[in-house]
Amino acid sequence: MASSSDLSPPAGHTPGHPESDSAHAETSQTHATPETPDGSQRRGRVRMRRAAVPAVPAAAITAGLAILTAQGALGVQFAISGMPFTVTATELKGTGFAQFGGLDNMAEGSPNAGDTGGQVLVVTSVIKDATLTKLCQSVDLGGTNLVIRAGGGAQKVRANDLVTDSTELSGNAAFTDIEIGNDASELNKAGPLGRGPKGVFSQQSDTVRIANLRQTNYATTAGVFKLPGLKLRFSESGC
C-alpha cells in the first residue's frame, strides 16, 4: 500500500509569460494575413490568444513538479518497478493519517517506463498505526498473478508508519478531526513521515476508517508490518 526533468526559447521569446506568447502570435498573424473587410485578421488573433491560454496551467504544473523533484521532495526513496499492484481489505483502521501528492521514479531504462519518462504521479497516504482485515495484495505478472493474503482470522494485519503511493483508491471512508487544504510541510498528525514538501496541497486527520478498501499502488513502506496467516501463491485471478 505508500511514497524525484531542456529547450532554448526562440529569440525575443520569454518562457512562462503568456503575454509574450500572445504578442508573438499576434505579430505573426498580422504579417501573414492582411486586413480584410470581414475582419478575418482580427478573428485569427483571437483564436491564437485562446489557444495560448490552456497551455499556461499545464506548463505551471509541470514546472512545479520538476522543481520539487529536483529538490528530492517527492516520492519514495527507491526506484519503483513500474508494475502496479492491487491491495484490498474489508476494513482499514488507522490513527494519525496524512495524504499529499508525490512523484515516484522507475530505474533508468526501465522497460515499464513507456511514454511516462519513468515517472508516476501518485497520492501518498501515511498512517502512523494501522490495522487491516482480510488483506489481499496481487500483482499481474502477465498470464499469472502473484497473490498474498493475510489477516483473515482473529488476528489482523498491523503496520506502523505505513506509507502507500497510489494512483487509485476507493472505499467507504470516515475521518475524525480532519483538516483539508493544509500545506504538506506543516502536517503533524502522522509523525515525521507524514509531512510532505512545502507548497503542496494535503489533508490529515486524527483517525481514518475505510470499509471495502481497494487501491492501485506503486510502492509501500512500513516501519513494522505484521501479516498473521500469511499465504502466498500464484493464481489466474488477482484480488
Secondary structure, 3 states (H helix, E strand, C coil): CCCCCCCCCCCCCCCCCHHHHHHHHHHHHHHHCCCCCCCHHHHHHHHHHHHHCCHHHHHHHHHHHHHHHHCCCCCCCCCECCCCEEEEEEEEEEEEEEEEEEEEEECCCCCCCCCCCCEEEEEEEEEEEEEEECEEEEEECCCCEEEEEECCCCCCEEEEEEEEEEEEEEEEEEEECCEEEEEHHHCCCCCHHHCCCCCCEEEEEEEEEEEEEEEEEEEEECCEEECCCCEEEEECCCC
